[in-house]
Structure formats: C-alpha cells, structure tokens
Amino acid sequence: MILEKYKALADYVESGIEGIRRTGLKVLALRDRYVKLLMPLQGNINHVGIMYAGSLFTIGEVVGGAIFGASFNMGQYYPLVKEVYIRFRRPALTDITLEAELGEGQVALILDEMEAKGKADFTLDLELRDANQEVVSTVQGIWQGRKMTPELLALLSRASG
C-alpha cells in the first residue's frame, strides 16, 4: 500500500530517472519510514537467462533515496548515495523484492545531524529476495542526507522551469 502523501514520491522512484524507468521497477509499499520495491524479471534478463546484475544493483541503490523520501521533508533535505556494495549469492530467477525501514530514533538522529552539520550519513544492510523469499543478493550501503541550500533551491528552480 502506498500512502496518498507518498504517491508523487512513488511515481518519481518508478519513472523520474530514465535508467530506472526502463527496468520496470515498481513501488509496492510506501509509508512513513518504510518502502518495499519490486524489480521484475521480465525486461531484466541477461545472456544466461537470469536477472541482470545491474538491475539487482539498481534496486539496491535506489532504495536509499526512496526510504529517505519516506522519512524526511524532501523540500528541506535531499539524499545522495556514497557507497553501495552488493554480494550476489544465487541466481535471481523470479521478480525480486526489497524492503527497507528506518526507525523513529534513527530518523531523529539523522535529522539532528543534518540540522547541525548540513549533512548526515545513514547505513542500510539489505536483502534482495526472490518470489520464494530466498535471499539472492545482499546490499550494504551508505547514503547521505543533506540540508537544502538556497543556492541549490535556486538552481533546481531554474532547471525545472
């Protein structure tokens, strides 16, 4: 279920970046501090009939921005990826799902640091699962939330219109 207040975020996650849109990635659930994504096998099959490694990486990377948007005011803060590591454990032969969640305390700490320093790192340890709930890949990543500056807001405003 996607909460009404996150419909625009879900649309952006699915289609706001051309490379991600082409994968067919879907947002299955989006609510406060929680996201569940799906990467379809169809359209993401490699030369040996399993899911393309780049598609697995894509879902593992984009989830950081999605969970950030479900946790912070995107008009005041924005996310960047710092580093992402993926470990491929077994072939992905079905659609893949990925869930991420941030606790209230975790969000409060990140927010406090963004306010005090202008930026804050957050880490996610994730499991990409197939239709049988088997872990096909693990992802460890560091994303950074940054406080929006007047200069960046002006640049974004010029770029969009």
mmCIF file of the C-alpha atoms, coordinates in Angstrom:
data_MODEL
# 
_entry.id   MODEL 
# 
loop_
_atom_site.group_PDB 
_atom_site.id 
_atom_site.type_symbol 
_atom_site.label_atom_id 
_atom_site.label_alt_id 
_atom_site.label_comp_id 
_atom_site.label_asym_id 
_atom_site.label_entity_id 
_atom_site.label_seq_id 
_atom_site.pdbx_PDB_ins_code 
_atom_site.Cartn_x 
_atom_site.Cartn_y 
_atom_site.Cartn_z 
_atom_site.occupancy 
_atom_site.B_iso_or_equiv 
_atom_site.pdbx_formal_charge 
_atom_site.auth_seq_id 
_atom_site.auth_comp_id 
_atom_site.auth_asym_id 
_atom_site.auth_atom_id 
_atom_site.pdbx_PDB_model_num 
ATOM 1   C CA . MET A 1 1   ? 0.000  0.000   0.000   1.00 0.00 ? 1   MET A CA 1 
ATOM 2   C CA . ILE A 1 2   ? 1.251  3.441   -0.944  1.00 0.00 ? 2   ILE A CA 1 
ATOM 3   C CA . LEU A 1 3   ? 0.017  6.208   1.340   1.00 0.00 ? 3   LEU A CA 1 
ATOM 4   C CA . GLU A 1 4   ? -1.566 9.089   -0.566  1.00 0.00 ? 4   GLU A CA 1 
ATOM 5   C CA . LYS A 1 5   ? 1.055  11.552  0.681   1.00 0.00 ? 5   LYS A CA 1 
ATOM 6   C CA . TYR A 1 6   ? 3.771  9.411   -0.961  1.00 0.00 ? 6   TYR A CA 1 
ATOM 7   C CA . LYS A 1 7   ? 2.140  8.903   -4.395  1.00 0.00 ? 7   LYS A CA 1 
ATOM 8   C CA . ALA A 1 8   ? 4.330  11.561  -6.047  1.00 0.00 ? 8   ALA A CA 1 
ATOM 9   C CA . LEU A 1 9   ? 7.452  10.045  -4.467  1.00 0.00 ? 9   LEU A CA 1 
ATOM 10  C CA . ALA A 1 10  ? 6.431  6.575   -5.689  1.00 0.00 ? 10  ALA A CA 1 
ATOM 11  C CA . ASP A 1 11  ? 5.910  7.957   -9.200  1.00 0.00 ? 11  ASP A CA 1 
ATOM 12  C CA . TYR A 1 12  ? 9.335  9.588   -9.116  1.00 0.00 ? 12  TYR A CA 1 
ATOM 13  C CA . VAL A 1 13  ? 11.060 6.428   -7.857  1.00 0.00 ? 13  VAL A CA 1 
ATOM 14  C CA . GLU A 1 14  ? 9.465  4.442   -10.693 1.00 0.00 ? 14  GLU A CA 1 
ATOM 15  C CA . SER A 1 15  ? 9.880  6.906   -13.547 1.00 0.00 ? 15  SER A CA 1 
ATOM 16  C CA . GLY A 1 16  ? 11.775 10.043  -12.529 1.00 0.00 ? 16  GLY A CA 1 
ATOM 17  C CA . ILE A 1 17  ? 15.136 8.706   -13.690 1.00 0.00 ? 17  ILE A CA 1 
ATOM 18  C CA . GLU A 1 18  ? 15.141 7.287   -17.205 1.00 0.00 ? 18  GLU A CA 1 
ATOM 19  C CA . GLY A 1 19  ? 17.516 4.396   -16.481 1.00 0.00 ? 19  GLY A CA 1 
ATOM 20  C CA . ILE A 1 20  ? 15.379 3.217   -13.563 1.00 0.00 ? 20  ILE A CA 1 
ATOM 21  C CA . ARG A 1 21  ? 12.134 3.650   -15.510 1.00 0.00 ? 21  ARG A CA 1 
ATOM 22  C CA . ARG A 1 22  ? 13.426 1.317   -18.218 1.00 0.00 ? 22  ARG A CA 1 
ATOM 23  C CA . THR A 1 23  ? 13.897 -1.502  -15.671 1.00 0.00 ? 23  THR A CA 1 
ATOM 24  C CA . GLY A 1 24  ? 10.188 -1.554  -14.813 1.00 0.00 ? 24  GLY A CA 1 
ATOM 25  C CA . LEU A 1 25  ? 10.912 -1.152  -11.085 1.00 0.00 ? 25  LEU A CA 1 
ATOM 26  C CA . LYS A 1 26  ? 7.699  -0.838  -9.035  1.00 0.00 ? 26  LYS A CA 1 
ATOM 27  C CA . VAL A 1 27  ? 6.970  0.623   -5.631  1.00 0.00 ? 27  VAL A CA 1 
ATOM 28  C CA . LEU A 1 28  ? 4.791  -1.911  -3.817  1.00 0.00 ? 28  LEU A CA 1 
ATOM 29  C CA . ALA A 1 29  ? 4.519  -0.106  -0.484  1.00 0.00 ? 29  ALA A CA 1 
ATOM 30  C CA . LEU A 1 30  ? 5.464  3.319   0.781   1.00 0.00 ? 30  LEU A CA 1 
ATOM 31  C CA . ARG A 1 31  ? 4.579  4.684   4.176   1.00 0.00 ? 31  ARG A CA 1 
ATOM 32  C CA . ASP A 1 32  ? 6.344  6.603   6.933   1.00 0.00 ? 32  ASP A CA 1 
ATOM 33  C CA . ARG A 1 33  ? 9.940  5.328   7.170   1.00 0.00 ? 33  ARG A CA 1 
ATOM 34  C CA . TYR A 1 34  ? 9.183  2.168   5.099   1.00 0.00 ? 34  TYR A CA 1 
ATOM 35  C CA . VAL A 1 35  ? 9.464  1.154   1.453   1.00 0.00 ? 35  VAL A CA 1 
ATOM 36  C CA . LYS A 1 36  ? 9.048  -2.090  -0.482  1.00 0.00 ? 36  LYS A CA 1 
ATOM 37  C CA . LEU A 1 37  ? 10.236 -2.268  -4.090  1.00 0.00 ? 37  LEU A CA 1 
ATOM 38  C CA . LEU A 1 38  ? 9.937  -4.870  -6.835  1.00 0.00 ? 38  LEU A CA 1 
ATOM 39  C CA . MET A 1 39  ? 12.317 -5.443  -9.729  1.00 0.00 ? 39  MET A CA 1 
ATOM 40  C CA . PRO A 1 40  ? 10.572 -7.544  -12.385 1.00 0.00 ? 40  PRO A CA 1 
ATOM 41  C CA . LEU A 1 41  ? 12.463 -10.368 -14.039 1.00 0.00 ? 41  LEU A CA 1 
ATOM 42  C CA . GLN A 1 42  ? 10.783 -9.526  -17.358 1.00 0.00 ? 42  GLN A CA 1 
ATOM 43  C CA . GLY A 1 43  ? 12.902 -6.969  -19.165 1.00 0.00 ? 43  GLY A CA 1 
ATOM 44  C CA . ASN A 1 44  ? 15.908 -7.546  -16.877 1.00 0.00 ? 44  ASN A CA 1 
ATOM 45  C CA . ILE A 1 45  ? 17.131 -10.926 -18.112 1.00 0.00 ? 45  ILE A CA 1 
ATOM 46  C CA . ASN A 1 46  ? 20.790 -11.317 -19.021 1.00 0.00 ? 46  ASN A CA 1 
ATOM 47  C CA . HIS A 1 47  ? 22.513 -13.516 -21.591 1.00 0.00 ? 47  HIS A CA 1 
ATOM 48  C CA . VAL A 1 48  ? 22.163 -16.709 -19.470 1.00 0.00 ? 48  VAL A CA 1 
ATOM 49  C CA . GLY A 1 49  ? 18.502 -16.291 -18.511 1.00 0.00 ? 49  GLY A CA 1 
ATOM 50  C CA . ILE A 1 50  ? 18.832 -14.850 -15.002 1.00 0.00 ? 50  ILE A CA 1 
ATOM 51  C CA . MET A 1 51  ? 18.285 -11.317 -13.730 1.00 0.00 ? 51  MET A CA 1 
ATOM 52  C CA . TYR A 1 52  ? 20.918 -8.878  -14.921 1.00 0.00 ? 52  TYR A CA 1 
ATOM 53  C CA . ALA A 1 53  ? 23.354 -7.890  -12.144 1.00 0.00 ? 53  ALA A CA 1 
ATOM 54  C CA . GLY A 1 54  ? 22.885 -4.197  -12.955 1.00 0.00 ? 54  GLY A CA 1 
ATOM 55  C CA . SER A 1 55  ? 19.151 -4.469  -12.291 1.00 0.00 ? 55  SER A CA 1 
ATOM 56  C CA . LEU A 1 56  ? 19.842 -6.036  -8.899  1.00 0.00 ? 56  LEU A CA 1 
ATOM 57  C CA . PHE A 1 57  ? 22.283 -3.246  -8.132  1.00 0.00 ? 57  PHE A CA 1 
ATOM 58  C CA . THR A 1 58  ? 19.741 -0.648  -9.274  1.00 0.00 ? 58  THR A CA 1 
ATOM 59  C CA . ILE A 1 59  ? 17.055 -1.774  -6.822  1.00 0.00 ? 59  ILE A CA 1 
ATOM 60  C CA . GLY A 1 60  ? 19.682 -1.921  -4.071  1.00 0.00 ? 60  GLY A CA 1 
ATOM 61  C CA . GLU A 1 61  ? 20.848 1.621   -4.774  1.00 0.00 ? 61  GLU A CA 1 
ATOM 62  C CA . VAL A 1 62  ? 17.542 3.412   -5.423  1.00 0.00 ? 62  VAL A CA 1 
ATOM 63  C CA . VAL A 1 63  ? 16.012 2.152   -2.173  1.00 0.00 ? 63  VAL A CA 1 
ATOM 64  C CA . GLY A 1 64  ? 18.177 4.619   -0.225  1.00 0.00 ? 64  GLY A CA 1 
ATOM 65  C CA . GLY A 1 65  ? 16.549 7.585   -1.927  1.00 0.00 ? 65  GLY A CA 1 
ATOM 66  C CA . ALA A 1 66  ? 13.093 6.083   -1.565  1.00 0.00 ? 66  ALA A CA 1 
ATOM 67  C CA . ILE A 1 67  ? 13.437 5.441   2.173   1.00 0.00 ? 67  ILE A CA 1 
ATOM 68  C CA . PHE A 1 68  ? 14.909 8.926   2.608   1.00 0.00 ? 68  PHE A CA 1 
ATOM 69  C CA . GLY A 1 69  ? 11.868 10.448  0.909   1.00 0.00 ? 69  GLY A CA 1 
ATOM 70  C CA . ALA A 1 70  ? 9.565  8.458   3.189   1.00 0.00 ? 70  ALA A CA 1 
ATOM 71  C CA . SER A 1 71  ? 11.454 9.714   6.243   1.00 0.00 ? 71  SER A CA 1 
ATOM 72  C CA . PHE A 1 72  ? 12.382 13.357  5.616   1.00 0.00 ? 72  PHE A CA 1 
ATOM 73  C CA . ASN A 1 73  ? 10.950 16.517  4.062   1.00 0.00 ? 73  ASN A CA 1 
ATOM 74  C CA . MET A 1 74  ? 12.331 16.493  0.515   1.00 0.00 ? 74  MET A CA 1 
ATOM 75  C CA . GLY A 1 75  ? 11.779 20.249  0.269   1.00 0.00 ? 75  GLY A CA 1 
ATOM 76  C CA . GLN A 1 76  ? 14.336 20.763  3.029   1.00 0.00 ? 76  GLN A CA 1 
ATOM 77  C CA . TYR A 1 77  ? 16.672 17.774  2.595   1.00 0.00 ? 77  TYR A CA 1 
ATOM 78  C CA . TYR A 1 78  ? 17.888 15.559  -0.238  1.00 0.00 ? 78  TYR A CA 1 
ATOM 79  C CA . PRO A 1 79  ? 19.705 12.205  -0.423  1.00 0.00 ? 79  PRO A CA 1 
ATOM 80  C CA . LEU A 1 80  ? 22.914 11.174  -2.157  1.00 0.00 ? 80  LEU A CA 1 
ATOM 81  C CA . VAL A 1 81  ? 24.483 7.742   -2.366  1.00 0.00 ? 81  VAL A CA 1 
ATOM 82  C CA . LYS A 1 82  ? 28.045 7.497   -1.018  1.00 0.00 ? 82  LYS A CA 1 
ATOM 83  C CA . GLU A 1 83  ? 28.816 3.834   -1.487  1.00 0.00 ? 83  GLU A CA 1 
ATOM 84  C CA . VAL A 1 84  ? 26.980 0.610   -2.201  1.00 0.00 ? 84  VAL A CA 1 
ATOM 85  C CA . TYR A 1 85  ? 28.304 -2.938  -2.073  1.00 0.00 ? 85  TYR A CA 1 
ATOM 86  C CA . ILE A 1 86  ? 26.395 -5.883  -3.459  1.00 0.00 ? 86  ILE A CA 1 
ATOM 87  C CA . ARG A 1 87  ? 27.050 -9.574  -2.934  1.00 0.00 ? 87  ARG A CA 1 
ATOM 88  C CA . PHE A 1 88  ? 25.438 -11.957 -5.391  1.00 0.00 ? 88  PHE A CA 1 
ATOM 89  C CA . ARG A 1 89  ? 24.533 -15.154 -3.505  1.00 0.00 ? 89  ARG A CA 1 
ATOM 90  C CA . ARG A 1 90  ? 22.437 -17.093 -6.038  1.00 0.00 ? 90  ARG A CA 1 
ATOM 91  C CA . PRO A 1 91  ? 20.860 -16.552 -9.443  1.00 0.00 ? 91  PRO A CA 1 
ATOM 92  C CA . ALA A 1 92  ? 17.707 -14.439 -9.470  1.00 0.00 ? 92  ALA A CA 1 
ATOM 93  C CA . LEU A 1 93  ? 15.157 -16.408 -11.498 1.00 0.00 ? 93  LEU A CA 1 
ATOM 94  C CA . THR A 1 94  ? 11.989 -14.530 -10.438 1.00 0.00 ? 94  THR A CA 1 
ATOM 95  C CA . ASP A 1 95  ? 10.900 -10.991 -9.651  1.00 0.00 ? 95  ASP A CA 1 
ATOM 96  C CA . ILE A 1 96  ? 12.918 -9.547  -6.762  1.00 0.00 ? 96  ILE A CA 1 
ATOM 97  C CA . THR A 1 97  ? 11.633 -7.582  -3.777  1.00 0.00 ? 97  THR A CA 1 
ATOM 98  C CA . LEU A 1 98  ? 13.466 -5.381  -1.346  1.00 0.00 ? 98  LEU A CA 1 
ATOM 99  C CA . GLU A 1 99  ? 12.240 -3.801  1.875   1.00 0.00 ? 99  GLU A CA 1 
ATOM 100 C CA . ALA A 1 100 ? 13.859 -1.006  3.878   1.00 0.00 ? 100 ALA A CA 1 
ATOM 101 C CA . GLU A 1 101 ? 12.810 0.660   7.085   1.00 0.00 ? 101 GLU A CA 1 
ATOM 102 C CA . LEU A 1 102 ? 14.210 3.369   9.343   1.00 0.00 ? 102 LEU A CA 1 
ATOM 103 C CA . GLY A 1 103 ? 13.243 3.585   12.993  1.00 0.00 ? 103 GLY A CA 1 
ATOM 104 C CA . GLU A 1 104 ? 11.910 6.795   14.542  1.00 0.00 ? 104 GLU A CA 1 
ATOM 105 C CA . GLY A 1 105 ? 15.030 7.143   16.682  1.00 0.00 ? 105 GLY A CA 1 
ATOM 106 C CA . GLN A 1 106 ? 17.288 6.656   13.676  1.00 0.00 ? 106 GLN A CA 1 
ATOM 107 C CA . VAL A 1 107 ? 15.411 9.338   11.729  1.00 0.00 ? 107 VAL A CA 1 
ATOM 108 C CA . ALA A 1 108 ? 15.640 11.750  14.677  1.00 0.00 ? 108 ALA A CA 1 
ATOM 109 C CA . LEU A 1 109 ? 19.419 11.265  14.918  1.00 0.00 ? 109 LEU A CA 1 
ATOM 110 C CA . ILE A 1 110 ? 19.907 11.792  11.179  1.00 0.00 ? 110 ILE A CA 1 
ATOM 111 C CA . LEU A 1 111 ? 17.698 14.890  11.262  1.00 0.00 ? 111 LEU A CA 1 
ATOM 112 C CA . ASP A 1 112 ? 19.593 16.358  14.224  1.00 0.00 ? 112 ASP A CA 1 
ATOM 113 C CA . GLU A 1 113 ? 22.913 15.829  12.436  1.00 0.00 ? 113 GLU A CA 1 
ATOM 114 C CA . MET A 1 114 ? 21.639 17.299  9.150   1.00 0.00 ? 114 MET A CA 1 
ATOM 115 C CA . GLU A 1 115 ? 20.470 20.385  11.036  1.00 0.00 ? 115 GLU A CA 1 
ATOM 116 C CA . ALA A 1 116 ? 23.722 20.737  12.978  1.00 0.00 ? 116 ALA A CA 1 
ATOM 117 C CA . LYS A 1 117 ? 26.235 19.874  10.229  1.00 0.00 ? 117 LYS A CA 1 
ATOM 118 C CA . GLY A 1 118 ? 24.273 20.268  6.998   1.00 0.00 ? 118 GLY A CA 1 
ATOM 119 C CA . LYS A 1 119 ? 24.645 16.559  6.225   1.00 0.00 ? 119 LYS A CA 1 
ATOM 120 C CA . ALA A 1 120 ? 24.425 13.118  7.824   1.00 0.00 ? 120 ALA A CA 1 
ATOM 121 C CA . ASP A 1 121 ? 25.245 9.593   6.745   1.00 0.00 ? 121 ASP A CA 1 
ATOM 122 C CA . PHE A 1 122 ? 22.941 6.634   7.185   1.00 0.00 ? 122 PHE A CA 1 
ATOM 123 C CA . THR A 1 123 ? 23.642 2.969   6.550   1.00 0.00 ? 123 THR A CA 1 
ATOM 124 C CA . LEU A 1 124 ? 21.359 0.241   5.243   1.00 0.00 ? 124 LEU A CA 1 
ATOM 125 C CA . ASP A 1 125 ? 22.006 -3.515  5.272   1.00 0.00 ? 125 ASP A CA 1 
ATOM 126 C CA . LEU A 1 126 ? 19.509 -5.112  2.914   1.00 0.00 ? 126 LEU A CA 1 
ATOM 127 C CA . GLU A 1 127 ? 18.432 -8.455  1.463   1.00 0.00 ? 127 GLU A CA 1 
ATOM 128 C CA . LEU A 1 128 ? 17.101 -8.837  -2.072  1.00 0.00 ? 128 LEU A CA 1 
ATOM 129 C CA . ARG A 1 129 ? 14.615 -11.721 -2.103  1.00 0.00 ? 129 ARG A CA 1 
ATOM 130 C CA . ASP A 1 130 ? 13.089 -13.829 -4.859  1.00 0.00 ? 130 ASP A CA 1 
ATOM 131 C CA . ALA A 1 131 ? 9.463  -14.982 -5.077  1.00 0.00 ? 131 ALA A CA 1 
ATOM 132 C CA . ASN A 1 132 ? 10.265 -17.873 -2.701  1.00 0.00 ? 132 ASN A CA 1 
ATOM 133 C CA . GLN A 1 133 ? 11.710 -15.430 -0.137  1.00 0.00 ? 133 GLN A CA 1 
ATOM 134 C CA . GLU A 1 134 ? 15.229 -16.753 -0.768  1.00 0.00 ? 134 GLU A CA 1 
ATOM 135 C CA . VAL A 1 135 ? 17.980 -14.156 -0.447  1.00 0.00 ? 135 VAL A CA 1 
ATOM 136 C CA . VAL A 1 136 ? 19.602 -13.760 -3.858  1.00 0.00 ? 136 VAL A CA 1 
ATOM 137 C CA . SER A 1 137 ? 21.811 -10.775 -3.012  1.00 0.00 ? 137 SER A CA 1 
ATOM 138 C CA . THR A 1 138 ? 22.783 -8.652  -0.056  1.00 0.00 ? 138 THR A CA 1 
ATOM 139 C CA . VAL A 1 139 ? 23.427 -4.932  -0.221  1.00 0.00 ? 139 VAL A CA 1 
ATOM 140 C CA . GLN A 1 140 ? 25.290 -2.751  2.209   1.00 0.00 ? 140 GLN A CA 1 
ATOM 141 C CA . GLY A 1 141 ? 25.281 0.946   1.542   1.00 0.00 ? 141 GLY A CA 1 
ATOM 142 C CA . ILE A 1 142 ? 25.901 4.380   2.905   1.00 0.00 ? 142 ILE A CA 1 
ATOM 143 C CA . TRP A 1 143 ? 23.684 7.226   1.824   1.00 0.00 ? 143 TRP A CA 1 
ATOM 144 C CA . GLN A 1 144 ? 23.935 10.828  2.908   1.00 0.00 ? 144 GLN A CA 1 
ATOM 145 C CA . GLY A 1 145 ? 21.150 13.246  3.671   1.00 0.00 ? 145 GLY A CA 1 
ATOM 146 C CA . ARG A 1 146 ? 21.927 16.885  3.037   1.00 0.00 ? 146 ARG A CA 1 
ATOM 147 C CA . LYS A 1 147 ? 20.209 20.074  4.008   1.00 0.00 ? 147 LYS A CA 1 
ATOM 148 C CA . MET A 1 148 ? 18.854 22.001  1.019   1.00 0.00 ? 148 MET A CA 1 
ATOM 149 C CA . THR A 1 149 ? 20.683 25.287  0.487   1.00 0.00 ? 149 THR A CA 1 
ATOM 150 C CA . PRO A 1 150 ? 19.193 28.446  -1.037  1.00 0.00 ? 150 PRO A CA 1 
ATOM 151 C CA . GLU A 1 151 ? 21.703 28.130  -3.908  1.00 0.00 ? 151 GLU A CA 1 
ATOM 152 C CA . LEU A 1 152 ? 20.594 24.574  -4.720  1.00 0.00 ? 152 LEU A CA 1 
ATOM 153 C CA . LEU A 1 153 ? 16.922 25.554  -4.499  1.00 0.00 ? 153 LEU A CA 1 
ATOM 154 C CA . ALA A 1 154 ? 17.549 28.390  -6.979  1.00 0.00 ? 154 ALA A CA 1 
ATOM 155 C CA . LEU A 1 155 ? 19.425 26.034  -9.329  1.00 0.00 ? 155 LEU A CA 1 
ATOM 156 C CA . LEU A 1 156 ? 16.628 23.435  -9.165  1.00 0.00 ? 156 LEU A CA 1 
ATOM 157 C CA . SER A 1 157 ? 14.022 26.136  -9.783  1.00 0.00 ? 157 SER A CA 1 
ATOM 158 C CA . ARG A 1 158 ? 15.868 27.355  -12.901 1.00 0.00 ? 158 ARG A CA 1 
ATOM 159 C CA . ALA A 1 159 ? 16.319 23.803  -14.181 1.00 0.00 ? 159 ALA A CA 1 
ATOM 160 C CA . SER A 1 160 ? 12.628 22.901  -13.825 1.00 0.00 ? 160 SER A CA 1 
ATOM 161 C CA . GLY A 1 161 ? 11.122 25.884  -15.388 1.00 0.00 ? 161 GLY A CA 1 
# 
